[in-house]
Amino acid sequence: LKAGGVAGVCVDLILFPLDTVKTRLQSPQGFRKAGGFRGIYAGVPSTAVGSFPNAAAFFITYENVKSVLHDGSSSYFSPAKHMVAASLGEVVACLIRVPSEVVKQRAQVSPSSSTLQILSHTLYHEGVQGLYRGYKSTVLREIPFSLVQFPLWESLKDLWSWKQGHVVDSWQSAVCGAFAGGFAAAVTTPLDVAKTRIMLAKAGSSNASGNVLTALGGIWRTQGLSGLFAGVVPRMAAISLGGFIFLGTYEKTRQLLL
């Protein structure tokens, strides 16, 4: 819990400006109208509050599922074990992440409004259900992301450990995490764009229904391939750096605590 929480807070606060740029690039009104480079830390209180419990929930689930599925046999089933553990970890973590993400993204594209104003407005007009708009699309983004990132991260660590004859150091784990995160970020960007459009959609609009295929279809028709991969560069940069800091910090904190 502590290792995952510390790692999550470090990443989310350090890389917040890149996340804001990505969100504004993906927003339907466009980068400039969404705020450009102004108010780059808009929405950061929401992230600060949700970051620790979100990351902690993921890693508690991830480590416990891995231990339950541990069979002590050959490594053939390791990728599947990591995929199942990461997927269940994302489902649990999204219960905390989504409300924080909804408020954060709406604040990012409305820098003149405070986080508290965004939260109050959402609850008043949409209720608690409004805070969970985009839960399905977030899970549908995070599970494929984790299915790519975590088996790749674990495999790279195992390969590096085998090459050098001992378990990887924290910085080596972080390098593996950066590569795995950047690759996973690139291939799942269309799902991230769809999630952003759903969370930012006005109540009653077609995207507000939360249908990912509808959102993807609308983006494809109006903006084509470039629209589906909007914000891919800052997303890859943030998640590569995030993977380096997050997984490296997690490993180091875990080693210190254990």
Secondary structure, 3 states (H helix, E strand, C coil): CHHHHHHHHHHHHHCHHHHHHHHHHHCCCCCCCCCCCCCCCCCHHHHHHHHHHHHHHHHHHHHHHHHHHCCCCCHHHHHHHHHHHHHHHHHHHHHHHHHHHHHHHHHHCCCCCCHHHHHHHHHHHHHHHHHCCCHHHHHHHHHHHHHHHHHHHHHHHHHHHHHHCCCCCHHHHHHHHHHHHHHHHHHCHHHHHHHHHHHHCCCCCCHHHCCHHHHHHHHHHHHHHHHHCCCHHHHHHHHHHHHHHHHHHHHHHHHHHC
